């Protein structure tokens, strides 16, 4: 990979990013506006944006403006919306929708299509403003998507507007049976290890 082909990753939290940072032996390069990690001899950057569409969009836009960055990947945890998905499953969604902010004109969810090299095809990610933890909330969203997060749409939209390649990589951190916040946080820490392995082996 050439230095003109830098892969930049946006993670919502340090908990999600830390295994990848450690695996790639990245070092802190910038503190503001976001913590950005990198290495002189590897064309990879990782940013910790904070939770939500707005922080992820700003971080993705910031990375897209860095010379040499050709692709931005929003990576991190997501909740399953269907029983067939299990803790630790990793997906590369081919479509992301802005579930909580439908179009004012059509009333339909805003959507962006993406390319994917995953063997699991057709996965749709819904990005929400309010966490989807209760069974009722998940059930409502499940008619539109397979998994749910709070960052994907914001990051992808920013990358598309900057004319760069966008990609999503999500690991299931909570199933439809998981409603305990503490348990979900513990799951995020655990599954982020396998996410880091996947990114290193498949994405980079």
VOPAGU-2260 file (C-alpha; in pm, 1 decimal, decimal comma):
REM VOPAGU-2260
SITE   aa  ch    i         X         Y         Z
SITE  UNK   A    0       0,0       0,0       0,0
SITE  UNK   A    1     135,5     339,5     -96,9
SITE  UNK   A    2     139,8     640,0     131,7
SITE  UNK   A    3    -108,4     795,4    -105,6
SITE  UNK   A    4    -344,9     516,0      -6,3
SITE  UNK   A    5    -390,9     572,2     365,0
SITE  UNK   A    6    -670,6     382,4     536,9
SITE  UNK   A    7    -827,6     590,5     813,9
SITE  UNK   A    8   -1055,9     441,0    1078,6
SITE  UNK   A    9   -1316,7     615,7    1290,6
SITE  UNK   A   10   -1409,0     453,1    1621,9
SITE  UNK   A   11   -1665,6     601,1    1859,5
SITE  UNK   A   12   -1481,4     512,1    2180,9
SITE  UNK   A   13   -1131,3     430,8    2293,2
SITE  UNK   A   14   -1264,8      99,7    2425,8
SITE  UNK   A   15   -1354,2      -3,6    2071,8
SITE  UNK   A   16   -1033,9     136,8    1921,4
SITE  UNK   A   17    -778,0      18,4    2177,1
SITE  UNK   A   18    -733,3    -341,2    2055,0
SITE  UNK   A   19    -677,6    -215,3    1698,6
SITE  UNK   A   20    -437,6      55,4    1816,3
SITE  UNK   A   21    -242,3    -203,8    2012,7
SITE  UNK   A   22    -239,5    -461,0    1733,6
SITE  UNK   A   23    -112,5    -208,9    1479,7
SITE  UNK   A   24     125,3     -52,0    1736,0
SITE  UNK   A   25     -11,3     293,5    1663,0
SITE  UNK   A   26      96,5     597,2    1864,0
SITE  UNK   A   27     -96,1     906,8    1963,1
SITE  UNK   A   28     -27,3    1179,3    1704,6
SITE  UNK   A   29    -293,4    1440,6    1772,8
SITE  UNK   A   30    -499,4    1530,4    2079,5
SITE  UNK   A   31    -739,0    1779,6    1919,2
SITE  UNK   A   32    -989,9    1805,0    1767,1
SITE  UNK   A   33    -981,3    1427,0    1806,0
SITE  UNK   A   34    -734,2    1173,5    1934,8
SITE  UNK   A   35    -565,0    1041,5    1623,3
SITE  UNK   A   36    -322,5     750,4    1623,0
SITE  UNK   A   37     -71,5     652,6    1357,3
SITE  UNK   A   38     273,8     515,0    1274,6
SITE  UNK   A   39     543,3     651,4    1047,3
SITE  UNK   A   40     596,7     324,4     862,5
SITE  UNK   A   41     234,1     212,5     820,1
SITE  UNK   A   42     -30,5     396,6     609,4
SITE  UNK   A   43    -301,4     366,1     874,5
SITE  UNK   A   44    -470,5     625,4    1094,9
SITE  UNK   A   45    -726,9     573,5    1371,1
SITE  UNK   A   46    -944,4     843,9    1525,0
SITE  UNK   A   47   -1166,6     831,7    1833,5
SITE  UNK   A   48   -1465,7    1050,0    1753,9
SITE  UNK   A   49   -1701,5    1017,2    2047,1
SITE  UNK   A   50   -2050,8     870,7    2036,8
SITE  UNK   A   51   -2314,6     993,8    1792,9
SITE  UNK   A   52   -2368,6    1093,3    1430,5
SITE  UNK   A   53   -2232,8    1447,0    1463,6
SITE  UNK   A   54   -1897,5    1355,4    1626,6
SITE  UNK   A   55   -1843,9    1068,2    1382,4
SITE  UNK   A   56   -1924,6    1290,6    1084,6
SITE  UNK   A   57   -1684,6    1561,9    1199,8
SITE  UNK   A   58   -1407,2    1310,4    1265,6
SITE  UNK   A   59   -1460,4    1141,8     928,1
SITE  UNK   A   60   -1454,5    1477,9     751,6
SITE  UNK   A   61   -1137,2    1573,1     934,3
SITE  UNK   A   62    -967,0    1250,8     827,4
SITE  UNK   A   63   -1093,1    1291,4     469,8
SITE  UNK   A   64    -918,4    1628,9     449,9
SITE  UNK   A   65    -577,2    1477,2     532,8
SITE  UNK   A   66    -361,2    1442,2     218,3
SITE  UNK   A   67    -312,7    1080,4     116,5
SITE  UNK   A   68    -624,1     940,7     281,7
SITE  UNK   A   69    -819,4     745,0      22,0
SITE  UNK   A   70   -1062,7     549,5     237,1
SITE  UNK   A   71   -1236,9     605,3     569,8
SITE  UNK   A   72   -1379,0     311,5     759,6
SITE  UNK   A   73   -1625,0     353,3    1043,8
SITE  UNK   A   74   -1558,1      57,4    1270,9
SITE  UNK   A   75   -1708,3     -43,0    1601,5
SITE  UNK   A   76   -1987,6    -206,9    1794,5
SITE  UNK   A   77   -2348,7    -251,5    1685,0
SITE  UNK   A   78   -2660,1    -407,7    1828,2
SITE  UNK   A   79   -2836,2    -699,8    1663,4
SITE  UNK   A   80   -3197,3    -648,5    1560,6
SITE  UNK   A   81   -3272,3   -1010,0    1472,3
SITE  UNK   A   82   -3239,9   -1337,0    1663,2
SITE  UNK   A   83   -3018,1   -1501,3    1402,5
SITE  UNK   A   84   -2727,1   -1268,7    1479,6
SITE  UNK   A   85   -2493,6   -1356,9    1764,2
SITE  UNK   A   86   -2248,6   -1182,3    1990,8
SITE  UNK   A   87   -1921,5   -1130,4    1803,9
SITE  UNK   A   88   -2063,2   -1157,3    1451,0
SITE  UNK   A   89   -1881,1    -915,9    1219,4
SITE  UNK   A   90   -2048,4    -749,1     922,8
SITE  UNK   A   91   -1970,8    -501,2     647,1
SITE  UNK   A   92   -2308,6    -338,6     580,0
SITE  UNK   A   93   -2394,4    -257,3     218,9
SITE  UNK   A   94   -2651,4       2,4     320,8
SITE  UNK   A   95   -2682,6     247,0     609,2
SITE  UNK   A   96   -2998,1     436,8     698,9
SITE  UNK   A   97   -3056,3     743,5     915,2
SITE  UNK   A   98   -3343,5     589,8    1105,6
SITE  UNK   A   99   -3432,7     876,2    1341,1
SITE  UNK   A  100   -3407,8    1157,2    1082,5
SITE  UNK   A  101   -3624,3    1070,6     781,1
SITE  UNK   A  102   -3647,4    1294,2     478,9
SITE  UNK   A  103   -3875,9    1591,6     537,7
SITE  UNK   A  104   -4003,3    1561,1     180,8
SITE  UNK   A  105   -4065,0    1189,2     138,0
SITE  UNK   A  106   -4087,9    1083,9     502,1
SITE  UNK   A  107   -3865,3     787,1     423,8
SITE  UNK   A  108   -3534,9     702,9     592,2
SITE  UNK   A  109   -3231,5     857,4     430,2
SITE  UNK   A  110   -3004,2     583,3     296,8
SITE  UNK   A  111   -2655,6     542,8     151,4
SITE  UNK   A  112   -2534,9     235,4     -37,4
SITE  UNK   A  113   -2181,2     104,0       9,9
SITE  UNK   A  114   -1952,6    -154,9    -142,6
SITE  UNK   A  115   -1850,4    -455,1      64,0
SITE  UNK   A  116   -1607,9    -745,6      32,4
SITE  UNK   A  117   -1781,8    -944,7     303,9
SITE  UNK   A  118   -1912,9   -1294,0     234,3
SITE  UNK   A  119   -2227,0   -1202,9     431,2
SITE  UNK   A  120   -2429,0    -996,8     185,9
SITE  UNK   A  121   -2723,1    -762,5     218,9
SITE  UNK   A  122   -2666,1    -639,2     573,7
SITE  UNK   A  123   -2836,6    -306,5     648,5
SITE  UNK   A  124   -2721,4     -82,1     933,9
SITE  UNK   A  125   -2958,3     163,1    1100,8
SITE  UNK   A  126   -2801,6     462,8    1273,5
SITE  UNK   A  127   -3009,5     608,4    1555,4
SITE  UNK   A  128   -3000,5     909,9    1785,3
SITE  UNK   A  129   -3155,1     729,3    2081,9
SITE  UNK   A  130   -2992,9     400,1    2194,7
SITE  UNK   A  131   -3184,1      90,3    2085,2
SITE  UNK   A  132   -3174,6    -115,7    2402,9
SITE  UNK   A  133   -3534,0    -210,7    2480,6
SITE  UNK   A  134   -3698,2    -500,6    2293,4
SITE  UNK   A  135   -3970,6    -265,2    2171,3
SITE  UNK   A  136   -3722,2     -20,3    2021,0
SITE  UNK   A  137   -3526,3    -297,2    1850,7
SITE  UNK   A  138   -3844,6    -452,7    1715,0
SITE  UNK   A  139   -3949,2    -121,9    1560,2
SITE  UNK   A  140   -3615,6     -74,3    1385,5
SITE  UNK   A  141   -3584,4    -437,6    1274,0
SITE  UNK   A  142   -3829,0    -387,3     988,2
SITE  UNK   A  143   -3575,9    -152,9     825,8
SITE  UNK   A  144   -3236,2    -297,1     923,8
SITE  UNK   A  145   -3036,4    -590,8    1058,0
SITE  UNK   A  146   -2807,3    -414,0    1304,7
SITE  UNK   A  147   -2805,0     -73,8    1474,7
SITE  UNK   A  148   -2547,0     181,7    1587,5
SITE  UNK   A  149   -2519,2     555,3    1661,6
SITE  UNK   A  150   -2238,4     664,4    1426,8
SITE  UNK   A  151   -2239,0     488,8    1090,3
SITE  UNK   A  152   -2462,7     716,6     885,1
SITE  UNK   A  153   -2289,6    1032,7    1003,4
SITE  UNK   A  154   -1943,4     902,7     919,0
SITE  UNK   A  155   -2043,9     766,3     579,5
SITE  UNK   A  156   -2228,2    1081,9     479,0
SITE  UNK   A  157   -1923,5    1296,0     554,7
SITE  UNK   A  158   -1690,9    1066,0     362,8
SITE  UNK   A  159   -1919,8    1063,6      58,5
SITE  UNK   A  160   -1944,0    1443,0      61,8
SITE  UNK   A  161   -1563,9    1461,4      59,1
SITE  UNK   A  162   -1554,0    1227,9    -238,7
SITE  UNK   A  163   -1360,9     951,5     -63,6
SITE  UNK   A  164   -1433,7     579,7     -33,6
SITE  UNK   A  165   -1648,4     487,0     265,5
SITE  UNK   A  166   -1674,4     152,0     436,4
SITE  UNK   A  167   -1842,8      13,3     746,7
SITE  UNK   A  168   -1724,4    -270,7     970,3
SITE  UNK   A  169   -1942,8    -357,6    1267,4
SITE  UNK   A  170   -1922,2    -624,2    1537,0
SITE  UNK   A  171   -2230,8    -734,7    1730,3
SITE  UNK   A  172   -2188,1    -630,4    2092,9
SITE  UNK   A  173   -2544,5    -695,8    2206,3
SITE  UNK   A  174   -2820,5    -924,7    2091,2
SITE  UNK   A  175   -3193,5    -872,3    2122,7
SITE  UNK   A  176   -3178,9   -1041,4    2464,9
SITE  UNK   A  177   -2921,5    -795,4    2600,9
SITE  UNK   A  178   -3076,7    -502,9    2787,8
SITE  UNK   A  179   -2832,0    -447,2    3075,0
SITE  UNK   A  180   -2602,3    -149,2    3015,3
SITE  UNK   A  181   -2316,9    -292,0    3219,6
SITE  UNK   A  182   -2331,8    -620,8    3035,1
SITE  UNK   A  183   -2331,3    -449,2    2697,3
SITE  UNK   A  184   -2025,5    -240,8    2790,7
SITE  UNK   A  185   -1844,9    -559,4    2897,3
SITE  UNK   A  186   -1940,0    -718,3    2565,3
SITE  UNK   A  187   -1803,6    -420,9    2370,1
SITE  UNK   A  188   -1466,6    -461,8    2536,2
SITE  UNK   A  189   -1461,4    -833,6    2455,8
SITE  UNK   A  190   -1576,3    -826,0    2093,1
SITE  UNK   A  191   -1349,9    -532,9    2003,3
SITE  UNK   A  192   -1057,1    -776,3    2015,3
SITE  UNK   A  193   -1203,4    -986,0    1734,0
SITE  UNK   A  194   -1293,3    -669,7    1542,6
SITE  UNK   A  195    -928,5    -560,9    1552,0
SITE  UNK   A  196    -822,7    -900,8    1416,9
SITE  UNK   A  197   -1077,7    -879,0    1135,2
SITE  UNK   A  198    -968,5    -531,2    1032,7
SITE  UNK   A  199    -601,9    -628,9    1027,0
SITE  UNK   A  200    -665,2    -950,2     831,7
SITE  UNK   A  201    -941,7    -844,6     591,3
SITE  UNK   A  202    -961,3    -465,4     557,9
SITE  UNK   A  203    -600,1    -346,7     554,7
